[in-house]
Amino acid sequence: MTFRWFASAVLLWTALASAQTAPNAPSAAPSATQSPQAGAPSKDQRSLREILDSAKLLFDAGSYDQAIAEFQAAYAKRQIPTLLFNIAQAHRKAGHFAEALALYERFLKDDPKSALLPEAEAHAAAMRARLDAERASQEREAAERLAQRRTEEAEALAKAREVERQKADEALLLVAKQKEKPIYKKAWFWGVLGGLAAAGAITAGAIIAVQQKEPSSDLGVRVVEF
């Protein structure tokens, strides 16, 4: 048994002893997610001591959710502030930080002179810091997801515009080709063609002229007579 548990148990049993001499008051078990509120009497037939012993065993065994239920059943019988502290402890151990903070704050309000005040305040501060860190982490993750989505949208838009630009360039090129004159319709084509024709005529004339200067027949070498 740790000192903290021993201290809270002493406070609890002291409060229990004084409560047993006082008139019974209507009570209700605290919700697992809300701070305890007064209401209908508990129907648990076990004694308060039996419930507390069960809660203590479950807490020590690490069965925090079951320990919470038992402490709540005890609080339903007697609204002892130390029970709020124990329920908060079990919630903290179970990882229910928001519930633990609410119950630490409720305990500090209901029993501001308790010897457990420093520990409760320290745990409450730790729970606030943890919850703030979790919120900041969630907000950061949400911002990162949003930034990633915006980046993907921008990249998709850029790709779509590039495809559109390429299509537009291809369309312009096709139009330009369709507007281009055939080669036989170009002025330089006929100039070149005329030049080639003139050169051909000159060449043909020269050949004819050469042919006209040559004898009509060629008998070859002459026979020499002695």
C-alpha positions in Angstrom: 0.0 0.0 0.0 1.5 3.3 -1.1 1.5 6.4 1.1 -0.9 8.2 -1.2 -3.4 5.4 -1.0 -2.9 5.1 2.7 -3.5 8.8 3.1 -6.6 8.8 1.0 -7.9 5.6 2.7 -7.4 7.2 6.2 -9.3 10.2 5.0 -12.0 8.0 3.5 -12.5 5.9 6.5 -12.6 8.9 8.8 -15.2 10.5 6.6 -17.1 7.2 6.5 -17.1 6.9 10.3 -18.5 10.4 10.6 -21.0 9.8 7.8 -22.3 6.7 9.5 -23.4 8.7 12.5 -25.2 11.3 10.3 -28.7 10.8 8.9 -28.9 9.1 5.5 -29.2 11.5 2.5 -30.4 10.6 -1.0 -27.5 10.0 -3.4 -26.6 8.6 -6.8 -23.5 7.0 -8.3 -21.3 9.3 -10.4 -21.4 8.7 -14.1 -18.3 7.3 -15.8 -18.2 10.4 -17.9 -19.7 13.1 -15.7 -19.1 14.4 -12.2 -21.2 12.8 -9.5 -24.6 14.3 -8.8 -27.1 13.7 -6.0 -30.2 11.7 -7.0 -31.9 8.4 -6.2 -30.6 6.2 -3.4 -28.3 3.3 -4.3 -29.8 -0.1 -4.6 -26.5 -1.9 -3.9 -27.2 -4.2 -0.9 -23.5 -4.5 0.0 -22.1 -2.4 2.8 -20.0 0.6 2.0 -16.9 -1.1 3.5 -17.5 -4.1 1.2 -17.8 -1.9 -1.9 -14.6 0.0 -0.9 -12.6 -3.1 -0.3 -13.7 -4.4 -3.8 -12.8 -1.1 -5.4 -9.4 -1.1 -3.7 -8.6 -4.6 -5.0 -9.7 -3.8 -8.5 -7.6 -0.6 -8.5 -4.5 -2.4 -7.3 -5.1 -5.1 -9.9 -5.2 -2.5 -12.7 -8.9 -3.1 -13.5 -9.5 0.6 -13.4 -12.9 0.7 -15.2 -14.3 -1.8 -12.8 -12.7 0.1 -9.9 -14.5 3.3 -11.2 -17.8 1.5 -11.1 -17.2 0.3 -7.5 -16.1 3.7 -6.3 -19.2 5.2 -8.0 -21.4 2.6 -6.2 -19.7 3.7 -2.9 -20.3 7.4 -3.7 -24.0 6.5 -4.4 -24.3 5.4 -0.7 -22.3 8.3 0.8 -21.1 11.5 -0.9 -17.7 11.5 0.7 -15.3 13.9 -1.2 -12.4 11.5 -0.9 -14.3 9.1 -3.1 -14.2 11.8 -5.8 -10.5 11.8 -5.6 -10.3 8.0 -5.9 -12.6 8.0 -8.9 -10.5 10.7 -10.5 -7.4 8.6 -9.8 -9.0 5.5 -11.5 -10.0 7.6 -14.5 -6.5 9.0 -14.8 -5.0 5.5 -14.7 -7.5 4.3 -17.3 -6.6 7.2 -19.6 -9.8 9.1 -19.2 -8.1 12.4 -18.8 -11.1 14.7 -19.3 -13.2 12.7 -16.8 -10.3 12.7 -14.3 -9.8 16.5 -14.6 -13.6 17.1 -14.0 -13.5 14.9 -10.9 -10.2 16.4 -9.5 -11.8 19.9 -9.9 -15.0 18.6 -8.2 -13.0 17.2 -5.3 -11.1 20.5 -4.9 -14.3 22.4 -4.8 -16.1 20.0 -2.3 -13.1 19.5 0.0 -10.8 22.6 -0.3 -9.1 21.8 3.1 -8.3 18.2 2.3 -4.7 16.9 3.0 -4.9 15.6 -0.6 -5.3 19.1 -2.0 -1.7 19.5 -3.3 -1.8 16.1 -5.1 -5.2 16.8 -6.6 -4.1 20.2 -7.8 -1.0 18.7 -9.4 -3.0 16.0 -11.1 -5.5 18.5 -12.3 -2.8 20.7 -13.8 -1.2 17.7 -15.5 -4.6 16.7 -17.0 -5.1 20.2 -18.3 -1.7 20.2 -19.9 -2.2 16.8 -21.4 -5.6 17.8 -22.8 -4.2 21.0 -24.2 -1.4 19.1 -25.9 -3.9 16.6 -27.3 -6.0 19.4 -28.7 -2.9 21.1 -30.2 -1.8 17.9 -31.7 -5.3 17.3 -33.2 -5.4 20.8 -34.6 -1.9 20.4 -36.1 -2.8 17.1 -37.7 -6.0 18.6 -39.1 -4.0 21.6 -40.5 -1.5 19.2 -42.0 -4.3 17.1 -43.6 -5.8 20.3 -45.0 -2.5 21.5 -46.4 -1.9 18.1 -48.0 -5.3 18.2 -49.6 -4.8 21.7 -50.9 -1.4 20.7 -52.4 -3.0 17.7 -54.1 -5.8 19.9 -55.5 -3.2 22.4 -56.8 -1.1 19.7 -58.5 -4.2 18.2 -60.1 -5.3 21.6 -61.4 -1.8 22.3 -62.7 -1.8 19.0 -64.6 -5.2 19.6 -66.0 -4.2 23.0 -67.3 -1.0 21.6 -68.8 -3.1 19.0 -70.7 -5.4 21.8 -71.9 -2.4 23.9 -73.0 -0.9 21.0 -75.0 -4.3 20.4 -76.7 -4.5 24.1 -77.6 -1.0 24.1 -79.1 -1.8 21.0 -81.1 -5.0 22.6 -82.4 -3.1 25.8 -83.4 -0.4 23.8 -85.2 -3.1 21.9 -87.1 -4.8 25.1 -88.2 -1.4 26.5 -89.3 -0.7 23.5 -91.4 -4.2 23.6 -93.0 -3.6 27.3 -94.0 -0.1 26.7 -95.5 -0.1 26.9 -99.4 0.8 23.8 -101.5 4.3 24.0 -103.0 2.9 24.3 -106.6 1.1 27.5 -105.4 4.2 29.2 -104.3 5.9 31.8 -106.6 9.4 30.5 -106.1 8.4 27.0 -107.2 7.5 28.2 -110.7 10.6 30.3 -110.9 12.8 27.3 -110.1 10.8 25.2 -112.5 11.2 27.8 -115.3 14.9 28.0 -114.7 15.2 24.3 -115.0 13.2 24.3 -118.2 15.4 27.0 -119.7 18.5 25.2 -118.8 17.1 22.0 -120.3 16.3 23.9 -123.6 19.9 25.3 -123.8 21.4 21.9 -123.2 19.2 20.3 -125.9 20.2 23.1 -128.4 23.8 22.6 -127.8 23.5 18.9 -128.3 21.7 19.4 -131.6 24.4 21.9 -132.7 27.2 19.5 -132.1 25.4 16.7 -133.9 24.9 18.9 -136.9 28.7 19.6 -137.2 29.6 15.9 -137.3 29.5 13.9 -140.7 26.5 11.9 -141.4 28.6 8.7 -141.5 31.8 7.5 -140.2 33.8 4.9 -142.3 36.6 4.5 -139.9 40.2 4.3 -141.0 41.2 4.2 -144.6 43.1 1.4 -146.3 46.6 2.5 -147.4 47.6 1.2 -150.9 51.3 0.6 -152.0 
